[in-house]
Amino acid sequence: MQFAAGDKVILESTGERGLVLHGWNDRGVEDYYVAFFGDEFPPPGAALAKPPYVLRYAATSLRRA
């Protein structure tokens, strides 16, 4: 697997920052659920102004932050 739960990633198409929640391999294709925070990661321990949203993406759409 290319990413692990807890890895910080960037969505290539938009530049949004997210945190990998879960990943799996389905017949050679790696998919991940990612909690996205927007343009920046929140500071550690900071209260979130709004909850992150979770989307599913292929590993090819993501890169490490």
DSSP file (Angstrom, degrees, kcal/mol; ACC not computed):
  #  RESIDUE AA STRUCTURE BP1 BP2  ACC     N-H-->O    O-->H-N    N-H-->O    O-->H-N    TCO  KAPPA ALPHA  PHI   PSI    X-CA   Y-CA   Z-CA
    1    1 A M              0   0    0      0, 0.0    24,-0.0     0, 0.0     3,-0.0   0.000 360.0 360.0 360.0 139.4    0.0    0.0    0.0
    2    2 A Q        +     0   0    0      1,-0.1     2,-0.3     2,-0.0     0, 0.0   0.840 360.0  29.5 -76.6 -35.9    1.3    3.4   -0.9
    3    3 A F        -     0   0    0      4,-0.0     2,-0.3    61,-0.0    -1,-0.1  -0.881  68.1-151.5-125.4 157.1   -0.3    5.3    2.1
    4    4 A A    >   -     0   0    0     -2,-0.3     3,-2.4    18,-0.1    16,-0.3  -0.869  41.1 -78.1-122.6 158.8   -1.2    4.3    5.6
    5    5 A A  T 3  S+     0   0    0     -2,-0.3    16,-0.2     1,-0.3     3,-0.1  -0.320 120.2  29.7 -54.3 132.3   -3.9    5.5    8.0
    6    6 A G  T 3  S+     0   0    0     14,-3.0    -1,-0.3     1,-0.3     2,-0.1   0.227  85.4 135.2  99.0 -13.6   -2.7    8.8    9.4
    7    7 A D    <   -     0   0    0     -3,-2.4    13,-2.7    13,-0.1     2,-0.4  -0.456  55.1-127.6 -68.8 139.4   -0.6    9.9    6.4
    8    8 A K  E     +A   19   0A   0     11,-0.2    57,-2.3    -2,-0.1     2,-0.3  -0.757  37.1 177.2 -86.3 132.0   -1.0   13.5    5.3
    9    9 A V  E     -AB  18  64A   0      9,-2.7     9,-2.6    -2,-0.4     2,-0.4  -0.871  25.9-139.2-133.7 164.7   -1.8   13.8    1.6
   10   10 A I  E     -AB  17  63A   0     53,-2.8    53,-1.7    -2,-0.3     2,-0.6  -0.992  23.4-125.9-124.4 132.7   -2.7   16.4   -1.0
   11   11 A L  E >>  - B   0  62A   0      5,-2.5     4,-3.1    -2,-0.4     3,-0.8  -0.705  20.5-145.7 -77.4 117.6   -5.3   15.9   -3.7
   12   12 A E  T 34 S+     0   0    0     49,-2.7    -1,-0.2    -2,-0.6    50,-0.1   0.843  91.2  52.6 -55.8 -40.9   -3.4   16.6   -7.0
   13   13 A S  T 34 S+     0   0    0     48,-0.4    -1,-0.2     1,-0.2    49,-0.1   0.771 127.7  14.9 -72.7 -26.7   -6.4   18.1   -8.8
   14   14 A T  T <4 S-     0   0    0     -3,-0.8    -2,-0.2     2,-0.1    -1,-0.2   0.604  91.1-122.9-123.1 -18.8   -7.3   20.8   -6.2
   15   15 A G     <  +     0   0    0     -4,-3.1    -3,-0.1     1,-0.3    -2,-0.0   0.514  55.9 155.4  82.8   4.7   -4.4   21.1   -3.8
   16   16 A E        -     0   0    0     -5,-0.3    -5,-2.5    -6,-0.1     2,-0.3  -0.356  38.9-128.7 -67.2 146.7   -6.7   20.3   -0.8
   17   17 A R  E     +AC  10  38A   0     21,-3.5    20,-2.7    -7,-0.2    21,-0.9  -0.756  35.1 163.3 -98.8 142.0   -5.1   18.8    2.2
   18   18 A G  E     -AC   9  36A   0     -9,-2.6    -9,-2.7    -2,-0.3     2,-0.4  -0.940  34.5-123.5-151.4 173.1   -6.3   15.6    3.9
   19   19 A L  E     -AC   8  35A   0     16,-2.1    16,-2.6    -2,-0.3     2,-0.2  -0.987  32.6-119.7-124.0 125.8   -5.6   12.8    6.3
   20   20 A V  E     + C   0  34A   0    -13,-2.7   -14,-3.0    -2,-0.4    14,-0.2  -0.476  30.8 176.3 -67.6 128.7   -5.8    9.1    5.1
   21   21 A L  E     -     0   0A   0     12,-3.2     2,-0.3     1,-0.4    13,-0.2   0.803  63.8 -10.8 -98.8 -41.0   -8.4    7.2    7.2
   22   22 A H  E     - C   0  33A   0     11,-1.3    11,-2.8   -18,-0.1    -1,-0.4  -0.982  58.4-166.9-160.7 146.4   -8.4    3.8    5.5
   23   23 A G  E     + C   0  32A   0     -2,-0.3     2,-0.3     9,-0.2     9,-0.2  -0.963   6.7 175.8-137.7 156.7   -7.0    2.2    2.4
   24   24 A W  E     - C   0  31A   0      7,-2.2     7,-2.6    -2,-0.3     2,-0.5  -0.980  26.7-125.3-154.6 161.5   -7.5   -1.1    0.5
   25   25 A N  E     - C   0  30A   0     -2,-0.3     2,-0.6     5,-0.2     5,-0.2  -0.957  20.4-172.7-115.3 120.2   -6.4   -2.8   -2.7
   26   26 A D  E >  S- C   0  29A   0      3,-2.8     3,-1.1    -2,-0.5    -2,-0.0  -0.887  74.6 -34.9-117.1  99.8   -9.1   -4.0   -5.0
   27   27 A R  T 3  S-     0   0    0     -2,-0.6    -1,-0.1     1,-0.2     3,-0.1   0.885 126.9 -40.5  55.2  44.2   -7.7   -6.1   -7.9
   28   28 A G  T 3  S+     0   0    0      1,-0.2     2,-0.5     0, 0.0    -1,-0.2   0.385 116.0 110.5  91.1  -3.3   -4.5   -4.0   -8.1
   29   29 A V  E <   -C   26   0A   0     -3,-1.1    -3,-2.8    30,-0.0     2,-0.5  -0.922  58.4-145.0-108.1 123.8   -6.1   -0.6   -7.6
   30   30 A E  E     -C   25   0A   0     -2,-0.5    29,-2.4    -5,-0.2     2,-0.3  -0.769  20.4-177.7 -90.2 124.6   -5.4    1.2   -4.3
   31   31 A D  E     -CD  24  58A   0     -7,-2.6    -7,-2.2    -2,-0.5     2,-0.3  -0.895   3.2-167.4-119.4 151.7   -8.3    3.3   -3.0
   32   32 A Y  E     -CD  23  57A   0     25,-2.6    25,-2.6    -2,-0.3     2,-0.5  -0.994  22.6-136.3-139.9 143.2   -8.4    5.4    0.2
   33   33 A Y  E     -CD  22  56A   0    -11,-2.8   -12,-3.2    -2,-0.3   -11,-1.3  -0.891  33.8-171.0 -91.2 128.3  -10.9    7.2    2.3
   34   34 A V  E     -CD  20  55A   0     21,-2.7    21,-2.1    -2,-0.5     2,-0.7  -0.981  22.5-141.4-127.0 132.4   -9.5   10.7    3.1
   35   35 A A  E     -CD  19  54A   0    -16,-2.6   -16,-2.1    -2,-0.4     2,-0.3  -0.844  27.3-152.5 -89.7 115.2  -10.7   13.3    5.5
   36   36 A F  E     -CD  18  53A   0     17,-3.3    17,-1.5    -2,-0.7   -18,-0.3  -0.735  22.4-178.6 -97.6 139.2  -10.2   16.7    3.8
   37   37 A F  E     -     0   0A   0    -20,-2.7     2,-0.4     1,-0.4     3,-0.3   0.477  44.4-115.0-110.3  -8.8   -9.7   19.9    5.7
   38   38 A G  E    S-C   17   0A   0    -21,-0.9   -21,-3.5     1,-0.2    -1,-0.4  -0.872  70.9 -15.8 110.1-144.2   -9.4   22.4    2.8
   39   39 A D  S    S+     0   0    0     -2,-0.4     2,-0.3   -23,-0.2    -1,-0.2   0.678 127.9  30.2 -76.6 -18.8   -6.4   24.4    1.7
   40   40 A E  S    S-     0   0    0     -3,-0.3   -23,-0.1   -23,-0.1    -1,-0.1  -0.981  79.0-114.3-140.6 150.8   -4.5   24.0    5.0
   41   41 A F        -     0   0    0     -2,-0.3   -23,-0.0     1,-0.1    -5,-0.0  -0.613  42.1-111.1 -76.0 143.1   -4.1   21.4    7.7
   42   42 A P        -     0   0    0      0, 0.0     3,-0.1     0, 0.0    -1,-0.1  -0.439  40.7 -94.9 -69.7 151.0   -5.4   22.6   11.1
   43   43 A P    >   -     0   0    0      0, 0.0     3,-2.1     0, 0.0    -3,-0.0  -0.355  54.7 -85.5 -62.0 147.1   -2.7   23.2   13.8
   44   44 A P  T 3  S+     0   0    0      0, 0.0     3,-0.1     0, 0.0    -3,-0.0  -0.302 114.0   8.6 -56.1 131.6   -2.2   20.2   16.1
   45   45 A G  T 3  S+     0   0    0      1,-0.3     2,-0.2    -3,-0.1     0, 0.0   0.381  96.0 136.2  80.7  -4.6   -4.7   20.2   18.9
   46   46 A A    <   -     0   0    0     -3,-2.1    -1,-0.3     1,-0.1     2,-0.2  -0.477  60.6-112.0 -77.3 146.1   -6.7   23.1   17.5
   47   47 A A        -     0   0    0     -2,-0.2     2,-0.3    -3,-0.1    -1,-0.1  -0.564  35.6-118.0 -72.7 139.6  -10.5   23.0   17.5
   48   48 A L        -     0   0    0     -2,-0.2    -1,-0.1     1,-0.1     0, 0.0  -0.628   8.1-148.4 -82.9 136.1  -11.9   22.7   14.0
   49   49 A A  S    S+     0   0    0     -2,-0.3    -1,-0.1     1,-0.3    -2,-0.0   0.854  88.6   3.6 -68.6 -35.0  -14.1   25.5   12.7
   50   50 A K  S    S-     0   0    0    -13,-0.1    -1,-0.3    -3,-0.0     0, 0.0  -0.984  91.1 -96.1-146.8 152.3  -16.0   22.9   10.7
   51   51 A P        -     0   0    0      0, 0.0   -15,-0.0     0, 0.0     2,-0.0  -0.320  43.1-107.8 -68.7 151.6  -15.7   19.1   10.4
   52   52 A P        -     0   0    0      0, 0.0     2,-0.4     0, 0.0   -15,-0.2  -0.338  29.5-126.8 -70.0 160.3  -13.7   17.6    7.6
   53   53 A Y  E     -D   36   0A   0    -17,-1.5   -17,-3.3    -2,-0.0     2,-0.5  -0.884  17.8-136.3-109.5 147.1  -15.5   15.9    4.7
   54   54 A V  E     +D   35   0A   0     -2,-0.4     2,-0.3   -19,-0.2   -19,-0.2  -0.879  27.3 168.1-110.2 128.5  -14.6   12.3    3.7
   55   55 A L  E     -D   34   0A   0    -21,-2.1   -21,-2.7    -2,-0.5     2,-0.5  -0.920  32.1-119.2-133.2 160.0  -14.2   11.2    0.1
   56   56 A R  E     +D   33   0A   0     -2,-0.3     2,-0.3   -23,-0.2   -23,-0.2  -0.868  36.8 170.2-102.4 131.0  -12.8    8.1   -1.6
   57   57 A Y  E     -D   32   0A   0    -25,-2.6   -25,-2.6    -2,-0.5     2,-0.2  -0.979  33.8-112.7-139.1 152.0   -9.9    8.6   -4.0
   58   58 A A  E >   -D   31   0A   0     -2,-0.3     3,-2.0   -27,-0.2     4,-0.3  -0.500  34.4-114.3 -75.9 151.7   -7.5    6.4   -5.9
   59   59 A A  G >  S+     0   0    0    -29,-2.4     3,-1.6     1,-0.3    -1,-0.1   0.818 114.5  66.0 -57.0 -31.9   -3.8    6.5   -4.9
   60   60 A T  G 3  S+     0   0    0    -30,-0.3    -1,-0.3     1,-0.3   -29,-0.1   0.677  97.0  56.0 -66.7 -15.6   -2.9    8.0   -8.3
   61   61 A S  G <  S+     0   0    0     -3,-2.0   -49,-2.7   -49,-0.1   -48,-0.4   0.509 103.8  66.8 -89.9  -6.5   -4.9   11.1   -7.3
   62   62 A L  E <   -B   11   0A   0     -3,-1.6     2,-0.3    -4,-0.3   -51,-0.2  -0.799  53.9-175.6-119.4 154.1   -3.0   11.7   -4.1
   63   63 A R  E     -B   10   0A   0    -53,-1.7   -53,-2.8    -2,-0.3     2,-0.1  -0.975  39.4 -89.3-140.1 159.0    0.6   12.7   -3.1
   64   64 A R  E      B    9   0A   0     -2,-0.3   -55,-0.3   -55,-0.2   -61,-0.0  -0.354 360.0 360.0 -66.1 142.8    2.3   13.0    0.3
   65   65 A A              0   0    0    -57,-2.3   -56,-0.2   -47,-0.1    -1,-0.1   0.434 360.0 360.0 -88.1 360.0    2.1   16.3    2.0
